[in-house]
């Protein structure tokens, strides 16, 4: 498989991951996460694999929409880093959430299977005001 095919495989996996998150497909999510998975939320909190799964088991998080855009993949031997953005609407702990997030997903290949080892979300904001206007 050439580099372009591998990048497309990672994008397909990320799309499948996104659909599983949207559905709350715990079976797929559990199989896809590495045992030492670390998720970093948009406010900087950390979740391990079991905590990530518990959000779905408990119903604490329910996505209404979740769309991955602008996906770009960088391949490094048995590691693939995907950067992109998510637009989501969800209910988190009973509160409506609408967010535009930048994301980084780190996939590792183990025994010929790609798994998600880490992901990081951060809010997409505007540049600081001092960068928006010319200095006198």
GROMACS elastic network, one bead per residue, 0.5 to 0.9 nm:
[ bonds ]
;  ai    aj funct       b0    kb
    1     4     6  0.82235   500
    1     5     6  0.60207   500
    1     6     6  0.65212   500
    2     5     6  0.53622   500
    2     6     6  0.62954   500
    2     7     6  0.87798   500
    3     6     6  0.50656   500
    3     7     6  0.61876   500
    3     8     6  0.86643   500
    3    75     6  0.75596   500
    4     7     6  0.50773   500
    4     8     6  0.62521   500
    4     9     6  0.86153   500
    5     8     6  0.50737   500
    5     9     6  0.61436   500
    5    10     6  0.87379   500
    6    10     6  0.63232   500
    6    11     6  0.87189   500
    6    75     6  0.80342   500
    6    80     6  0.89585   500
    7    10     6  0.51570   500
    7    11     6  0.63190   500
    7    12     6  0.87066   500
    7    72     6  0.82402   500
    7    73     6  0.57585   500
    7    74     6  0.74731   500
    7    75     6  0.71628   500
    7    80     6  0.79881   500
    7    82     6  0.89561   500
    8    11     6  0.50165   500
    8    12     6  0.61614   500
    8    13     6  0.85651   500
    8    73     6  0.83481   500
    9    12     6  0.51209   500
    9    13     6  0.62033   500
    9    14     6  0.86520   500
   10    14     6  0.60943   500
   10    15     6  0.85504   500
   10    73     6  0.73626   500
   10    80     6  0.73545   500
   10    81     6  0.88454   500
   10    82     6  0.78030   500
   10   107     6  0.79819   500
   10   114     6  0.80905   500
   11    15     6  0.61436   500
   11    16     6  0.85560   500
   11    71     6  0.70157   500
   11    72     6  0.79803   500
   11    73     6  0.74236   500
   11    82     6  0.77852   500
   12    15     6  0.50325   500
   12    16     6  0.61181   500
   12    17     6  0.84720   500
   13    17     6  0.59649   500
   13    18     6  0.84930   500
   13   114     6  0.82837   500
   14    18     6  0.60671   500
   14    19     6  0.86137   500
   14    68     6  0.81951   500
   14    71     6  0.88093   500
   14    82     6  0.82473   500
   14   105     6  0.82214   500
   15    18     6  0.50131   500
   15    19     6  0.62567   500
   15    20     6  0.86219   500
   15    67     6  0.86571   500
   15    68     6  0.70708   500
   16    19     6  0.51065   500
   16    20     6  0.61691   500
   16    21     6  0.86414   500
   17    20     6  0.50526   500
   17    21     6  0.61860   500
   17    22     6  0.86106   500
   17    28     6  0.78866   500
   17    29     6  0.71108   500
   17    32     6  0.79885   500
   18    21     6  0.50999   500
   18    22     6  0.61827   500
   18    23     6  0.87045   500
   18    66     6  0.69000   500
   18    67     6  0.72840   500
   18    68     6  0.70821   500
   19    22     6  0.50096   500
   19    23     6  0.62463   500
   19    24     6  0.84385   500
   19    25     6  0.83957   500
   19    66     6  0.77757   500
   19    67     6  0.85891   500
   20    23     6  0.51214   500
   20    24     6  0.57773   500
   20    26     6  0.76920   500
   20    27     6  0.89080   500
   20    28     6  0.66261   500
   20    29     6  0.66767   500
   21    25     6  0.63355   500
   21    26     6  0.81587   500
   21    28     6  0.89608   500
   21    29     6  0.72975   500
   21    56     6  0.84577   500
   21    62     6  0.88864   500
   21    63     6  0.76482   500
   21    66     6  0.80814   500
   22    25     6  0.78304   500
   22    62     6  0.75289   500
   22    63     6  0.53320   500
   22    64     6  0.71122   500
   22    65     6  0.67554   500
   22    66     6  0.60950   500
   22    67     6  0.89796   500
   23    26     6  0.87032   500
   23    62     6  0.83040   500
   23    63     6  0.75593   500
   23    64     6  0.89897   500
   24    27     6  0.88605   500
   24    28     6  0.89778   500
   24    29     6  0.81576   500
   24    53     6  0.88935   500
   24    56     6  0.56734   500
   24    57     6  0.81466   500
   24    59     6  0.89090   500
   24    61     6  0.87643   500
   24    62     6  0.74631   500
   24    63     6  0.80852   500
   25    28     6  0.56466   500
   25    29     6  0.62107   500
   25    30     6  0.86117   500
   25    56     6  0.81191   500
   26    29     6  0.50074   500
   26    30     6  0.58251   500
   26    31     6  0.84094   500
   26    53     6  0.65123   500
   26    56     6  0.69939   500
   26    57     6  0.75100   500
   27    30     6  0.53524   500
   27    31     6  0.62614   500
   27    32     6  0.86560   500
   28    31     6  0.51890   500
   28    32     6  0.60750   500
   28    33     6  0.87128   500
   29    32     6  0.51209   500
   29    33     6  0.61808   500
   29    53     6  0.74507   500
   30    33     6  0.55161   500
   30    34     6  0.81964   500
   30    35     6  0.88774   500
   30    49     6  0.76697   500
   30    50     6  0.85640   500
   30    53     6  0.70199   500
   31    34     6  0.78262   500
   31   115     6  0.79880   500
   32   114     6  0.75976   500
   32   116     6  0.59150   500
   32   117     6  0.87469   500
   33    36     6  0.80604   500
   33    37     6  0.59977   500
   33    49     6  0.68051   500
   33   115     6  0.55611   500
   33   117     6  0.61359   500
   33   118     6  0.82349   500
   34    37     6  0.50502   500
   34    38     6  0.88095   500
   34    49     6  0.75818   500
   34   108     6  0.85151   500
   34   115     6  0.58707   500
   34   116     6  0.59541   500
   34   117     6  0.52234   500
   34   118     6  0.83756   500
   35    48     6  0.85666   500
   35    49     6  0.65608   500
   35    50     6  0.89513   500
   35   117     6  0.80551   500
   36    48     6  0.70205   500
   36    49     6  0.68316   500
   36   117     6  0.68996   500
   36   118     6  0.86151   500
   37    47     6  0.82065   500
   37    48     6  0.56689   500
   37    49     6  0.53349   500
   37   116     6  0.70656   500
   37   118     6  0.54059   500
   37   119     6  0.83857   500
   38    46     6  0.65783   500
   38    47     6  0.57333   500
   38    49     6  0.66907   500
   38    52     6  0.86333   500
   38   117     6  0.66209   500
   38   119     6  0.67969   500
   38   120     6  0.85738   500
   39    45     6  0.81518   500
   39    46     6  0.56325   500
   39    47     6  0.50001   500
   39    48     6  0.63442   500
   39    49     6  0.78587   500
   39    52     6  0.73402   500
   39   117     6  0.84152   500
   39   118     6  0.54857   500
   39   120     6  0.59967   500
   39   121     6  0.83065   500
   40    43     6  0.80332   500
   40    44     6  0.58145   500
   40    45     6  0.56286   500
   40    47     6  0.64605   500
   40   118     6  0.78266   500
   40   119     6  0.61633   500
   40   121     6  0.62139   500
   40   122     6  0.85504   500
   41    44     6  0.52360   500
   41    45     6  0.52458   500
   41    46     6  0.64431   500
   41    47     6  0.78129   500
   41   119     6  0.83927   500
   41   120     6  0.61882   500
   41   121     6  0.52823   500
   41   122     6  0.70202   500
   42    45     6  0.74278   500
   42   101     6  0.75057   500
   42   102     6  0.88844   500
   42   120     6  0.74001   500
   42   123     6  0.58895   500
   43   121     6  0.82877   500
   43   122     6  0.71785   500
   43   123     6  0.82236   500
   44   120     6  0.86310   500
   44   121     6  0.83321   500
   44   122     6  0.80459   500
   46    51     6  0.89849   500
   47    50     6  0.78270   500
   47    51     6  0.53952   500
   47    52     6  0.57232   500
   48    51     6  0.52906   500
   48    52     6  0.60572   500
   48    53     6  0.86708   500
   49    52     6  0.51161   500
   49    53     6  0.62646   500
   49    54     6  0.86044   500
   50    53     6  0.51245   500
   50    54     6  0.60396   500
   50    55     6  0.88693   500
   51    55     6  0.65751   500
   52    55     6  0.56319   500
   52    56     6  0.75253   500
   53    56     6  0.55704   500
   53    57     6  0.63612   500
   53    58     6  0.87422   500
   54    58     6  0.57505   500
   54    59     6  0.81229   500
   54    60     6  0.80673   500
   55    58     6  0.56106   500
   55    59     6  0.61639   500
   55    60     6  0.51544   500
   55    61     6  0.55457   500
   55    62     6  0.85297   500
   55    92     6  0.89843   500
   56    59     6  0.51254   500
   56    60     6  0.64684   500
   56    61     6  0.59787   500
   56    62     6  0.72498   500
   57    60     6  0.78026   500
   57    61     6  0.88996   500
   58    61     6  0.78594   500
   59    62     6  0.63768   500
   59    92     6  0.85587   500
   59    93     6  0.81502   500
   60    91     6  0.77497   500
   60    92     6  0.56930   500
   60    94     6  0.74481   500
   61    90     6  0.70044   500
   61    91     6  0.57328   500
   61    93     6  0.64440   500
   61    94     6  0.82666   500
   62    89     6  0.88497   500
   62    90     6  0.55372   500
   62    91     6  0.52074   500
   62    92     6  0.65978   500
   62    93     6  0.88976   500
   63    66     6  0.66312   500
   63    88     6  0.72289   500
   63    89     6  0.61129   500
   63    91     6  0.63704   500
   63    92     6  0.84062   500
   64    88     6  0.74056   500
   64    89     6  0.53799   500
   64    90     6  0.51071   500
   64    91     6  0.75821   500
   65    87     6  0.76116   500
   65    88     6  0.52007   500
   65    89     6  0.51413   500
   65    90     6  0.68132   500
   66    86     6  0.65566   500
   66    87     6  0.57855   500
   66    89     6  0.67243   500
   66    90     6  0.82595   500
   67    85     6  0.80792   500
   67    86     6  0.53665   500
   67    87     6  0.53222   500
   67    88     6  0.64785   500
   68    71     6  0.71658   500
   68    84     6  0.68296   500
   68    85     6  0.57312   500
   68    87     6  0.68904   500
   68    88     6  0.89951   500
   69    84     6  0.58150   500
   69    85     6  0.52475   500
   69    86     6  0.62721   500
   69    87     6  0.80926   500
   70    83     6  0.76122   500
   70    85     6  0.61070   500
   70    86     6  0.88226   500
   71    82     6  0.63865   500
   71    83     6  0.56018   500
   71    85     6  0.72053   500
   72    81     6  0.81989   500
   72    82     6  0.55077   500
   72    83     6  0.53891   500
   72    84     6  0.63709   500
   73    80     6  0.65682   500
   73    81     6  0.56377   500
   73    83     6  0.65726   500
   73    84     6  0.88969   500
   74    79     6  0.84526   500
   74    80     6  0.56916   500
   74    81     6  0.52008   500
   74    82     6  0.64273   500
   74    83     6  0.84561   500
   75    78     6  0.76573   500
   75    79     6  0.60929   500
   75    81     6  0.65390   500
   75    82     6  0.87585   500
   76    79     6  0.50117   500
   76    80     6  0.60276   500
   76    81     6  0.81203   500
   77    80     6  0.78609   500
   77   109     6  0.87581   500
   78   107     6  0.83279   500
   78   108     6  0.57157   500
   78   109     6  0.50149   500
   78   110     6  0.78220   500
   78   114     6  0.86269   500
   79   106     6  0.70966   500
   79   107     6  0.57195   500
   79   109     6  0.63358   500
   79   114     6  0.87052   500
   80   105     6  0.81758   500
   80   106     6  0.59138   500
   80   107     6  0.50530   500
   80   108     6  0.63677   500
   80   109     6  0.83167   500
   80   114     6  0.89012   500
   81   104     6  0.68344   500
   81   105     6  0.57981   500
   81   107     6  0.62769   500
   81   108     6  0.87706   500
   82   103     6  0.80290   500
   82   104     6  0.56286   500
   82   105     6  0.51149   500
   82   106     6  0.64567   500
   82   107     6  0.79325   500
   83   102     6  0.75669   500
   83   103     6  0.56729   500
   83   105     6  0.64962   500
   83   106     6  0.88830   500
   84   101     6  0.85603   500
   84   102     6  0.59554   500
   84   103     6  0.53833   500
   84   104     6  0.66525   500
   84   105     6  0.85550   500
   85   100     6  0.71275   500
   85   101     6  0.54625   500
   85   103     6  0.54592   500
   85   104     6  0.84558   500
   85   121     6  0.86851   500
   85   124     6  0.86776   500
   86    99     6  0.78834   500
   86   100     6  0.58172   500
   86   101     6  0.50818   500
   86   102     6  0.63642   500
   86   103     6  0.69971   500
   86   121     6  0.86740   500
   87    98     6  0.76676   500
   87    99     6  0.58503   500
   87   101     6  0.63718   500
   87   102     6  0.89443   500
   88    97     6  0.77302   500
   88    98     6  0.57223   500
   88    99     6  0.54002   500
   88   100     6  0.65905   500
   88   101     6  0.81411   500
   89    96     6  0.72730   500
   89    97     6  0.55258   500
   89    99     6  0.65847   500
   90    95     6  0.80964   500
   90    96     6  0.58277   500
   90    97     6  0.51386   500
   90    98     6  0.66014   500
   90    99     6  0.86736   500
   91    94     6  0.56384   500
   91    95     6  0.52180   500
   91    97     6  0.59328   500
   91    98     6  0.89123   500
   92    95     6  0.52356   500
   92    96     6  0.64997   500
   92    97     6  0.68215   500
   93    96     6  0.85851   500
   99   123     6  0.71575   500
   99   124     6  0.83173   500
  100   122     6  0.85009   500
  100   123     6  0.60599   500
  100   124     6  0.57830   500
  100   125     6  0.86091   500
  101   121     6  0.59598   500
  101   122     6  0.53338   500
  101   124     6  0.53303   500
  101   125     6  0.89244   500
  102   120     6  0.81559   500
  102   121     6  0.57268   500
  102   122     6  0.53187   500
  102   123     6  0.61988   500
  102   124     6  0.60402   500
  103   119     6  0.70082   500
  103   120     6  0.54762   500
  103   122     6  0.65216   500
  103   123     6  0.88693   500
  104   118     6  0.81193   500
  104   119     6  0.54630   500
  104   120     6  0.52332   500
  104   121     6  0.68240   500
  105   116     6  0.70342   500
  105   117     6  0.78438   500
  105   118     6  0.59360   500
  105   120     6  0.66332   500
  105   121     6  0.89255   500
  106   115     6  0.84637   500
  106   116     6  0.59116   500
  106   117     6  0.56618   500
  106   118     6  0.51645   500
  106   119     6  0.60903   500
  106   120     6  0.88575   500
  107   114     6  0.61487   500
  107   115     6  0.53539   500
  107   117     6  0.56384   500
  107   118     6  0.72821   500
  107   119     6  0.88707   500
  108   113     6  0.81120   500
  108   114     6  0.55162   500
  108   115     6  0.54741   500
  108   116     6  0.64403   500
  108   117     6  0.64240   500
  109   112     6  0.58181   500
  109   113     6  0.53160   500
  109   115     6  0.63254   500
  109   116     6  0.89332   500
  110   113     6  0.52597   500
  110   114     6  0.63010   500
  110   115     6  0.72937   500
  111   114     6  0.83351   500
  116   119     6  0.76031   500
  125   128     6  0.89176   500
  126   129     6  0.82749   500
  127   130     6  0.82048   500
  127   131     6  0.64978   500
  127   132     6  0.70678   500
  128   131     6  0.56725   500
  128   132     6  0.70033   500
  129   132     6  0.51681   500
  129   133     6  0.70985   500
  130   133     6  0.62250   500
  130   134     6  0.81661   500
  130   135     6  0.83150   500
  131   134     6  0.75415   500
  131   135     6  0.88725   500
